[in-house]
Amino acid sequence: MQLAGLDGEGGDADLRISGTPWTSASGVADELRIDANSGMADLKEADAGVVSGTEGFDCTTALNETLATWEARLAAVRDECGRLHGTLAGTGKRFGEVDHRVASRAGGVQTGNTPDWAR
C-alpha cells in the first residue's frame, strides 16, 4: 500500500493525515460541551418558577421528572464532548507531527496564483 506519495514517489505503509481535521473536530466538540453546559443553566433558570407557578396542578410531578431526565441527558452530552475534545486534540497533535515531512514535500508543488474556484 502506498499512501501520501508525491511526484510518483510511493509512501511507506504508514497513513499520513493532516492534523487539521482532528483539531477542527476537537474544537467543535468543545463548542458542543460549552453549549450543553449553557443549555443546562438555561433549563435550570427556566425551571426556577415552575414549582410555584404550577402548584396544585397534576403536571408538576411530570415536569420535575422531565427536568431530571433532560439534565441527565445534557450532562452526558457535555461530559462526552469534553472527553472527545481531549482525545481529538491529542490525535491531531500526534498526526500533525507525523505529517511534517509530507507537508514540506507538498509545499513545492506549483499551483500558480489562480485560486481553486477560478480554475
N, CA, C and O atoms as a GROMACS GRO file, in nm:
protein
  476
    1MET      N    1   0.085  -0.117   0.000
    1MET     CA    2   0.000   0.000   0.000
    1MET      C    3   0.090   0.123   0.000
    1MET      O    4   0.185   0.131   0.078
    2GLN      N    5   0.060   0.218  -0.086
    2GLN     CA    6   0.138   0.340  -0.090
    2GLN      C    7   0.045   0.459  -0.072
    2GLN      O    8  -0.045   0.483  -0.152
    3LEU      N    9   0.069   0.532   0.034
    3LEU     CA   10  -0.015   0.646   0.066
    3LEU      C   11   0.072   0.770   0.083
    3LEU      O   12   0.189   0.761   0.122
    4ALA      N   13   0.016   0.882   0.053
    4ALA     CA   14   0.081   1.011   0.074
    4ALA      C   15   0.208   1.026  -0.008
    4ALA      O   16   0.301   1.096   0.032
    5GLY      N   17   0.214   0.960  -0.123
    5GLY     CA   18   0.329   0.976  -0.210
    5GLY      C   19   0.312   1.098  -0.298
    5GLY      O   20   0.199   1.134  -0.332
    6LEU      N   21   0.422   1.162  -0.335
    6LEU     CA   22   0.418   1.280  -0.420
    6LEU      C   23   0.513   1.259  -0.537
    6LEU      O   24   0.613   1.188  -0.524
    7ASP      N   25   0.483   1.322  -0.651
    7ASP     CA   26   0.569   1.316  -0.769
    7ASP      C   27   0.604   1.173  -0.807
    7ASP      O   28   0.718   1.144  -0.844
    8GLY      N   29   0.509   1.086  -0.796
    8GLY     CA   30   0.532   0.947  -0.836
    8GLY      C   31   0.604   0.865  -0.732
    8GLY      O   32   0.621   0.745  -0.749
    9GLU      N   33   0.648   0.928  -0.624
    9GLU     CA   34   0.714   0.853  -0.518
    9GLU      C   35   0.609   0.782  -0.434
    9GLU      O   36   0.503   0.838  -0.406
   10GLY      N   37   0.636   0.663  -0.396
   10GLY     CA   38   0.543   0.592  -0.309
   10GLY      C   39   0.572   0.624  -0.164
   10GLY      O   40   0.687   0.643  -0.125
   11GLY      N   41   0.470   0.629  -0.088
   11GLY     CA   42   0.487   0.649   0.056
   11GLY      C   43   0.516   0.515   0.121
   11GLY      O   44   0.518   0.412   0.054
   12ASP      N   45   0.538   0.517   0.250
   12ASP     CA   46   0.555   0.389   0.318
   12ASP      C   47   0.418   0.341   0.363
   12ASP      O   48   0.316   0.400   0.326
   13ALA      N   49   0.414   0.238   0.440
   13ALA     CA   50   0.286   0.177   0.478
   13ALA      C   51   0.210   0.258   0.583
   13ALA      O   52   0.098   0.222   0.618
   14ASP      N   53   0.270   0.365   0.634
   14ASP     CA   54   0.203   0.446   0.736
   14ASP      C   55   0.115   0.550   0.670
   14ASP      O   56   0.158   0.622   0.580
   15LEU      N   57  -0.007   0.557   0.714
   15LEU     CA   58  -0.101   0.658   0.665
   15LEU      C   59  -0.064   0.792   0.726
   15LEU      O   60  -0.047   0.804   0.847
   16ARG      N   61  -0.052   0.892   0.642
   16ARG     CA   62  -0.020   1.026   0.690
   16ARG      C   63  -0.144   1.114   0.676
   16ARG      O   64  -0.201   1.126   0.568
   17ILE      N   65  -0.184   1.172   0.786
   17ILE     CA   66  -0.306   1.252   0.789
   17ILE      C   67  -0.272   1.388   0.849
   17ILE      O   68  -0.198   1.397   0.946
   18SER      N   69  -0.325   1.491   0.791
   18SER     CA   70  -0.304   1.626   0.844
   18SER      C   71  -0.371   1.638   0.980
   18SER      O   72  -0.475   1.578   1.004
   19GLY      N   73  -0.311   1.716   1.066
   19GLY     CA   74  -0.369   1.739   1.198
   19GLY      C   75  -0.493   1.826   1.194
   19GLY      O   76  -0.571   1.825   1.289
   20THR      N   77  -0.514   1.901   1.089
   20THR     CA   78  -0.622   1.999   1.084
   20THR      C   79  -0.762   1.940   1.107
   20THR      O   80  -0.835   1.995   1.190
   21PRO      N   81  -0.802   1.832   1.041
   21PRO     CA   82  -0.939   1.782   1.065
   21PRO      C   83  -0.960   1.739   1.211
   21PRO      O   84  -1.068   1.757   1.266
   22TRP      N   85  -0.858   1.682   1.271
   22TRP     CA   86  -0.871   1.636   1.409
   22TRP      C   87  -0.882   1.755   1.504
   22TRP      O   88  -0.964   1.755   1.596
   23THR      N   89  -0.799   1.855   1.480
   23THR     CA   90  -0.802   1.974   1.564
   23THR      C   91  -0.935   2.047   1.547
   23THR      O   92  -0.991   2.097   1.645
   24SER      N   93  -0.983   2.054   1.424
   24SER     CA   94  -1.112   2.118   1.397
   24SER      C   95  -1.225   2.045   1.468
   24SER      O   96  -1.311   2.107   1.530
   25ALA      N   97  -1.225   1.913   1.459
   25ALA     CA   98  -1.329   1.832   1.526
   25ALA      C   99  -1.320   1.850   1.677
   25ALA      O  100  -1.422   1.851   1.746
   26SER      N  101  -1.199   1.863   1.728
   26SER     CA  102  -1.181   1.887   1.871
   26SER      C  103  -1.245   2.018   1.912
   26SER      O  104  -1.308   2.027   2.018
   27GLY      N  105  -1.229   2.120   1.829
   27GLY     CA  106  -1.291   2.250   1.858
   27GLY      C  107  -1.442   2.243   1.857
   27GLY      O  108  -1.508   2.305   1.940
   28VAL      N  109  -1.497   2.167   1.762
   28VAL     CA  110  -1.643   2.151   1.756
   28VAL      C  111  -1.694   2.079   1.881
   28VAL      O  112  -1.796   2.117   1.938
   29ALA      N  113  -1.622   1.975   1.922
   29ALA     CA  114  -1.663   1.902   2.043
   29ALA      C  115  -1.660   1.994   2.165
   29ALA      O  116  -1.748   1.987   2.250
   30ASP      N  117  -1.559   2.081   2.172
   30ASP     CA  118  -1.552   2.173   2.285
   30ASP      C  119  -1.666   2.275   2.281
   30ASP      O  120  -1.723   2.309   2.384
   31GLU      N  121  -1.700   2.323   2.161
   31GLU     CA  122  -1.814   2.415   2.148
   31GLU      C  123  -1.944   2.347   2.191
   31GLU      O  124  -2.027   2.409   2.257
   32LEU      N  125  -1.961   2.221   2.153
   32LEU     CA  126  -2.082   2.148   2.194
   32LEU      C  127  -2.085   2.129   2.345
   32LEU      O  128  -2.192   2.136   2.407
   33ARG      N  129  -1.968   2.105   2.405
   33ARG     CA  130  -1.961   2.091   2.550
   33ARG      C  131  -2.006   2.220   2.618
   33ARG      O  132  -2.084   2.218   2.714
   34ILE      N  133  -1.958   2.332   2.568
   34ILE     CA  134  -1.994   2.462   2.624
   34ILE      C  135  -2.143   2.489   2.605
   34ILE      O  136  -2.210   2.537   2.696
   35ASP      N  137  -2.195   2.457   2.485
   35ASP     CA  138  -2.338   2.478   2.458
   35ASP      C  139  -2.426   2.389   2.545
   35ASP      O  140  -2.531   2.433   2.591
   36ALA      N  141  -2.384   2.266   2.568
   36ALA     CA  142  -2.462   2.176   2.654
   36ALA      C  143  -2.464   2.230   2.797
   36ALA      O  144  -2.567   2.224   2.864
   37ASN      N  145  -2.352   2.281   2.841
   37ASN     CA  146  -2.344   2.339   2.976
   37ASN      C  147  -2.433   2.462   2.986
   37ASN      O  148  -2.502   2.481   3.086
   38SER      N  149  -2.433   2.546   2.883
   38SER     CA  150  -2.520   2.664   2.880
   38SER      C  151  -2.667   2.622   2.878
   38SER      O  152  -2.751   2.683   2.944
   39GLY      N  153  -2.697   2.516   2.802
   39GLY     CA  154  -2.833   2.464   2.796
   39GLY      C  155  -2.882   2.417   2.931
   39GLY      O  156  -2.998   2.437   2.967
   40MET      N  157  -2.793   2.354   3.006
   40MET     CA  158  -2.830   2.309   3.140
   40MET      C  159  -2.861   2.428   3.230
   40MET      O  160  -2.957   2.425   3.307
   41ALA      N  161  -2.780   2.532   3.220
   41ALA     CA  162  -2.803   2.652   3.302
   41ALA      C  163  -2.934   2.719   3.263
   41ALA      O  164  -3.011   2.762   3.349
   42ASP      N  165  -2.960   2.728   3.132
   42ASP     CA  166  -3.086   2.787   3.085
   42ASP      C  167  -3.206   2.706   3.130
   42ASP      O  168  -3.309   2.762   3.168
   43LEU      N  169  -3.193   2.575   3.127
   43LEU     CA  170  -3.302   2.486   3.169
   43LEU      C  171  -3.333   2.505   3.317
   43LEU      O  172  -3.449   2.512   3.356
   44LYS      N  173  -3.228   2.514   3.399
   44LYS     CA  174  -3.248   2.534   3.543
   44LYS      C  175  -3.313   2.670   3.570
   44LYS      O  176  -3.400   2.682   3.656
   45GLU      N  177  -3.267   2.772   3.496
   45GLU     CA  178  -3.323   2.906   3.514
   45GLU      C  179  -3.471   2.909   3.474
   45GLU      O  180  -3.554   2.968   3.543
   46ALA      N  181  -3.503   2.844   3.364
   46ALA     CA  182  -3.642   2.842   3.316
   46ALA      C  183  -3.731   2.763   3.413
   46ALA      O  184  -3.850   2.792   3.426
   47ASP      N  185  -3.673   2.664   3.479
   47ASP     CA  186  -3.749   2.580   3.570
   47ASP      C  187  -3.768   2.644   3.708
   47ASP      O  188  -3.851   2.599   3.787
   48ALA      N  189  -3.693   2.750   3.735
   48ALA     CA  190  -3.696   2.809   3.870
   48ALA      C  191  -3.837   2.847   3.915
   48ALA      O  192  -3.869   2.829   4.033
   49GLY      N  193  -3.920   2.898   3.828
   49GLY     CA  194  -4.054   2.940   3.869
   49GLY      C  195  -4.161   2.837   3.846
   49GLY      O  196  -4.278   2.862   3.875
   50VAL      N  197  -4.123   2.721   3.794
   50VAL     CA  198  -4.223   2.619   3.760
   50VAL      C  199  -4.293   2.564   3.884
   50VAL      O  200  -4.415   2.547   3.883
   51VAL      N  201  -4.218   2.537   3.989
   51VAL     CA  202  -4.279   2.475   4.108
   51VAL      C  203  -4.385   2.566   4.167
   51VAL      O  204  -4.496   2.521   4.197
   52SER      N  205  -4.354   2.693   4.185
   52SER     CA  206  -4.454   2.783   4.243
   52SER      C  207  -4.565   2.815   4.142
   52SER      O  208  -4.679   2.836   4.181
   53GLY      N  209  -4.532   2.819   4.014
   53GLY     CA  210  -4.631   2.851   3.912
   53GLY      C  211  -4.726   2.738   3.878
   53GLY      O  212  -4.833   2.761   3.822
   54THR      N  213  -4.687   2.615   3.912
   54THR     CA  214  -4.772   2.500   3.878
   54THR      C  215  -4.824   2.430   4.003
   54THR      O  216  -4.877   2.318   3.995
   55GLU      N  217  -4.809   2.493   4.118
   55GLU     CA  218  -4.854   2.430   4.243
   55GLU      C  219  -5.002   2.394   4.234
   55GLU      O  220  -5.086   2.476   4.198
   56GLY      N  221  -5.030   2.270   4.268
   56GLY     CA  222  -5.167   2.222   4.266
   56GLY      C  223  -5.208   2.156   4.135
   56GLY      O  224  -5.314   2.093   4.129
   57PHE      N  225  -5.128   2.168   4.033
   57PHE     CA  226  -5.160   2.104   3.905
   57PHE      C  227  -5.105   1.961   3.902
   57PHE      O  228  -5.005   1.931   3.967
   58ASP      N  229  -5.171   1.876   3.827
   58ASP     CA  230  -5.126   1.738   3.813
   58ASP      C  231  -4.993   1.727   3.738
   58ASP      O  232  -4.920   1.629   3.754
   59CYS      N  233  -4.962   1.826   3.659
   59CYS     CA  234  -4.842   1.819   3.575
   59CYS      C  235  -4.713   1.848   3.650
   59CYS      O  236  -4.605   1.825   3.595
   60THR      N  237  -4.719   1.898   3.773
   60THR     CA  238  -4.598   1.937   3.847
   60THR      C  239  -4.501   1.822   3.862
   60THR      O  240  -4.381   1.840   3.841
   61THR      N  241  -4.549   1.705   3.897
   61THR     CA  242  -4.462   1.590   3.913
   61THR      C  243  -4.399   1.550   3.780
   61THR      O  244  -4.280   1.519   3.774
   62ALA      N  245  -4.479   1.551   3.675
   62ALA     CA  246  -4.427   1.516   3.543
   62ALA      C  247  -4.320   1.616   3.498
   62ALA      O  248  -4.220   1.577   3.439
   63LEU      N  249  -4.342   1.743   3.525
   63LEU     CA  250  -4.242   1.845   3.488
   63LEU      C  251  -4.112   1.824   3.562
   63LEU      O  252  -4.004   1.838   3.504
   64ASN      N  253  -4.119   1.791   3.689
   64ASN     CA  254  -3.998   1.764   3.767
   64ASN      C  255  -3.923   1.642   3.717
   64ASN      O  256  -3.800   1.641   3.712
   65GLU      N  257  -3.998   1.538   3.679
   65GLU     CA  258  -3.935   1.418   3.624
   65GLU      C  259  -3.869   1.448   3.490
   65GLU      O  260  -3.759   1.400   3.462
   66THR      N  261  -3.935   1.527   3.408
   66THR     CA  262  -3.882   1.563   3.277
   66THR      C  263  -3.754   1.646   3.293
   66THR      O  264  -3.657   1.625   3.220
   67LEU      N  265  -3.755   1.739   3.386
   67LEU     CA  266  -3.636   1.821   3.411
   67LEU      C  267  -3.517   1.732   3.447
   67LEU      O  268  -3.407   1.751   3.395
   68ALA      N  269  -3.540   1.637   3.534
   68ALA     CA  270  -3.430   1.549   3.577
   68ALA      C  271  -3.374   1.469   3.460
   68ALA      O  272  -3.253   1.451   3.449
   69THR      N  273  -3.461   1.419   3.372
   69THR     CA  274  -3.411   1.340   3.258
   69THR      C  275  -3.335   1.428   3.158
   69THR      O  276  -3.235   1.384   3.102
   70TRP      N  277  -3.381   1.551   3.137
   70TRP     CA  278  -3.309   1.641   3.045
   70TRP      C  279  -3.176   1.685   3.104
   70TRP      O  280  -3.078   1.697   3.032
   71GLU      N  281  -3.172   1.708   3.234
   71GLU     CA  282  -3.045   1.742   3.298
   71GLU      C  283  -2.945   1.627   3.282
   71GLU      O  284  -2.827   1.650   3.255
   72ALA      N  285  -2.992   1.504   3.298
   72ALA     CA  286  -2.903   1.388   3.283
   72ALA      C  287  -2.854   1.375   3.139
   72ALA      O  288  -2.737   1.346   3.116
   73ARG      N  289  -2.944   1.397   3.042
   73ARG     CA  290  -2.904   1.389   2.901
   73ARG      C  291  -2.801   1.495   2.866
   73ARG      O  292  -2.698   1.465   2.805
   74LEU      N  293  -2.828   1.618   2.906
   74LEU     CA  294  -2.735   1.727   2.875
   74LEU      C  295  -2.600   1.708   2.945
   74LEU      O  296  -2.496   1.740   2.889
   75ALA      N  297  -2.603   1.655   3.067
   75ALA     CA  298  -2.478   1.628   3.138
   75ALA      C  299  -2.398   1.520   3.065
   75ALA      O  300  -2.275   1.529   3.056
   76ALA      N  301  -2.466   1.418   3.015
   76ALA     CA  302  -2.398   1.312   2.941
   76ALA      C  303  -2.335   1.366   2.812
   76ALA      O  304  -2.223   1.330   2.778
   77VAL      N  305  -2.408   1.452   2.742
   77VAL     CA  306  -2.356   1.513   2.619
   77VAL      C  307  -2.235   1.600   2.653
   77VAL      O  308  -2.132   1.591   2.586
   78ARG      N  309  -2.248   1.683   2.755
   78ARG     CA  310  -2.138   1.770   2.797
   78ARG      C  311  -2.013   1.690   2.832
   78ARG      O  312  -1.903   1.723   2.788
   79ASP      N  313  -2.031   1.584   2.909
   79ASP     CA  314  -1.917   1.502   2.951
   79ASP      C  315  -1.853   1.429   2.834
   79ASP      O  316  -1.730   1.421   2.825
   80GLU      N  317  -1.934   1.375   2.744
   80GLU     CA  318  -1.881   1.304   2.627
   80GLU      C  319  -1.807   1.400   2.534
   80GLU      O  320  -1.702   1.365   2.480
   81CYS      N  321  -1.861   1.519   2.516
   81CYS     CA  322  -1.794   1.618   2.430
   81CYS      C  323  -1.662   1.662   2.493
   81CYS      O  324  -1.565   1.686   2.422
   82GLY      N  325  -1.658   1.673   2.624
   82GLY     CA  326  -1.533   1.706   2.692
   82GLY      C  327  -1.429   1.598   2.672
   82GLY      O  328  -1.312   1.627   2.649
   83ARG      N  329  -1.471   1.472   2.679
   83ARG     CA  330  -1.379   1.360   2.657
   83ARG      C  331  -1.329   1.360   2.512
   83ARG      O  332  -1.210   1.344   2.487
   84LEU      N  333  -1.423   1.380   2.418
   84LEU     CA  334  -1.385   1.381   2.277
   84LEU      C  335  -1.291   1.497   2.244
   84LEU      O  336  -1.199   1.482   2.164
   85HIS      N  337  -1.316   1.611   2.305
   85HIS     CA  338  -1.230   1.728   2.281
   85HIS      C  339  -1.084   1.692   2.309
   85HIS      O  340  -0.997   1.717   2.226
   86GLY      N  341  -1.057   1.636   2.424
   86GLY     CA  342  -0.920   1.599   2.460
   86GLY      C  343  -0.862   1.491   2.370
   86GLY      O  344  -0.747   1.501   2.327
   87THR      N  345  -0.941   1.390   2.340
   87THR     CA  346  -0.894   1.280   2.257
   87THR      C  347  -0.864   1.326   2.115
   87THR      O  348  -0.759   1.292   2.060
   88LEU      N  349  -0.954   1.404   2.056
   88LEU     CA  350  -0.934   1.451   1.919
   88LEU      C  351  -0.817   1.549   1.910
   88LEU      O  352  -0.741   1.545   1.814
   89ALA      N  353  -0.802   1.635   2.009
   89ALA     CA  354  -0.690   1.729   2.009
   89ALA      C  355  -0.557   1.654   2.016
   89ALA      O  356  -0.462   1.687   1.946
   90GLY      N  357  -0.552   1.553   2.101
   90GLY     CA  358  -0.430   1.472   2.113
   90GLY      C  359  -0.399   1.398   1.985
   90GLY      O  360  -0.283   1.388   1.945
   91THR      N  361  -0.501   1.345   1.921
   91THR     CA  362  -0.482   1.274   1.794
   91THR      C  363  -0.431   1.369   1.687
   91THR      O  364  -0.341   1.334   1.610
   92GLY      N  365  -0.487   1.490   1.683
   92GLY     CA  366  -0.441   1.590   1.586
   92GLY      C  367  -0.295   1.624   1.606
   92GLY      O  368  -0.221   1.639   1.508
   93LYS      N  369  -0.252   1.637   1.729
   93LYS     CA  370  -0.112   1.668   1.757
   93LYS      C  371  -0.022   1.553   1.713
   93LYS      O  372   0.083   1.575   1.653
   94ARG      N  373  -0.063   1.430   1.742
   94ARG     CA  374   0.020   1.315   1.703
   94ARG      C  375   0.028   1.303   1.552
   94ARG      O  376   0.137   1.282   1.498
   95PHE      N  377  -0.084   1.316   1.482
   95PHE     CA  378  -0.082   1.306   1.336
   95PHE      C  379  -0.010   1.424   1.274
   95PHE      O  380   0.059   1.409   1.173
   96GLY      N  381  -0.026   1.541   1.332
   96GLY     CA  382   0.040   1.660   1.280
   96GLY      C  383   0.191   1.646   1.282
   96GLY      O  384   0.260   1.693   1.192
   97GLU      N  385   0.243   1.581   1.387
   97GLU     CA  386   0.387   1.561   1.396
   97GLU      C  387   0.437   1.465   1.290
   97GLU      O  388   0.549   1.481   1.241
   98VAL      N  389   0.358   1.367   1.254
   98VAL     CA  390   0.397   1.269   1.152
   98VAL      C  391   0.394   1.332   1.014
   98VAL      O  392   0.465   1.287   0.924
   99ASP      N  393   0.313   1.434   0.995
   99ASP     CA  394   0.284   1.490   0.864
   99ASP      C  395   0.387   1.593   0.815
   99ASP      O  396   0.379   1.633   0.699
  100HIS      N  397   0.481   1.636   0.896
  100HIS     CA  398   0.572   1.744   0.858
  100HIS      C  399   0.652   1.713   0.732
  100HIS      O  400   0.667   1.800   0.646
  101ARG      N  401   0.704   1.592   0.718
  101ARG     CA  402   0.785   1.557   0.602
  101ARG      C  403   0.702   1.564   0.475
  101ARG      O  404   0.748   1.614   0.373
  102VAL      N  405   0.579   1.513   0.480
  102VAL     CA  406   0.492   1.516   0.363
  102VAL      C  407   0.453   1.660   0.331
  102VAL      O  408   0.449   1.698   0.214
  103ALA      N  409   0.424   1.739   0.432
  103ALA     CA  410   0.385   1.878   0.410
  103ALA      C  411   0.496   1.957   0.342
  103ALA      O  412   0.469   2.039   0.255
  104SER      N  413   0.620   1.933   0.382
  104SER     CA  414   0.730   2.008   0.320
  104SER      C  415   0.749   1.967   0.175
  104SER      O  416   0.785   2.051   0.092
  105ARG      N  417   0.725   1.842   0.141
  105ARG     CA  418   0.736   1.798   0.002
  105ARG      C  419   0.620   1.850  -0.081
  105ARG      O  420   0.637   1.885  -0.198
  106ALA      N  421   0.501   1.857  -0.022
  106ALA     CA  422   0.385   1.906  -0.095
  106ALA      C  423   0.393   2.057  -0.115
  106ALA      O  424   0.334   2.110  -0.209
  107GLY      N  425   0.465   2.127  -0.027
  107GLY     CA  426   0.479   2.271  -0.039
  107GLY      C  427   0.549   2.313  -0.167
  107GLY      O  428   0.534   2.427  -0.211
  108GLY      N  429   0.624   2.223  -0.228
  108GLY     CA  430   0.695   2.255  -0.351
  108GLY      C  431   0.611   2.240  -0.476
  108GLY      O  432   0.659   2.270  -0.586
  109VAL      N  433   0.488   2.194  -0.464
  109VAL     CA  434   0.401   2.176  -0.579
  109VAL      C  435   0.354   2.313  -0.625
  109VAL      O  436   0.296   2.389  -0.547
  110GLN      N  437   0.378   2.346  -0.754
  110GLN     CA  438   0.340   2.476  -0.809
  110GLN      C  439   0.191   2.476  -0.843
  110GLN      O  440   0.145   2.393  -0.922
  111THR      N  441   0.117   2.567  -0.785
  111THR     CA  442  -0.027   2.577  -0.813
  111THR      C  443  -0.062   2.708  -0.881
  111THR      O  444  -0.177   2.728  -0.919
  112GLY      N  445   0.034   2.797  -0.898
  112GLY     CA  446   0.007   2.926  -0.960
  112GLY      C  447  -0.062   3.020  -0.864
  112GLY      O  448  -0.082   2.988  -0.747
  113ASN      N  449  -0.098   3.136  -0.913
  113ASN     CA  450  -0.163   3.236  -0.828
  113ASN      C  451  -0.314   3.238  -0.843
  113ASN      O  452  -0.382   3.316  -0.776
  114THR      N  453  -0.368   3.153  -0.930
  114THR     CA  454  -0.512   3.150  -0.952
  114THR      C  455  -0.578   3.065  -0.843
  114THR      O  456  -0.539   2.950  -0.822
  115PRO      N  457  -0.677   3.121  -0.773
  115PRO     CA  458  -0.745   3.042  -0.669
  115PRO      C  459  -0.820   2.923  -0.731
  115PRO      O  460  -0.857   2.925  -0.849
  116ASP      N  461  -0.842   2.821  -0.651
  116ASP     CA  462  -0.909   2.700  -0.698
  116ASP      C  463  -1.043   2.729  -0.763
  116ASP      O  464  -1.076   2.670  -0.866
  117TRP      N  465  -1.120   2.820  -0.706
  117TRP     CA  466  -1.255   2.846  -0.759
  117TRP      C  467  -1.251   2.911  -0.896
  117TRP      O  468  -1.350   2.906  -0.969
  118ALA      N  469  -1.138   2.973  -0.934
  118ALA     CA  470  -1.130   3.042  -1.063
  118ALA      C  471  -1.069   2.954  -1.173
  118ALA      O  472  -1.062   2.997  -1.288
  119ARG      N  473  -1.026   2.836  -1.140
  119ARG     CA  474  -0.962   2.749  -1.239
  119ARG      C  475  -1.064   2.678  -1.322
  119ARG      O  476  -1.029   2.600  -1.410
   0.00000   0.00000   0.00000
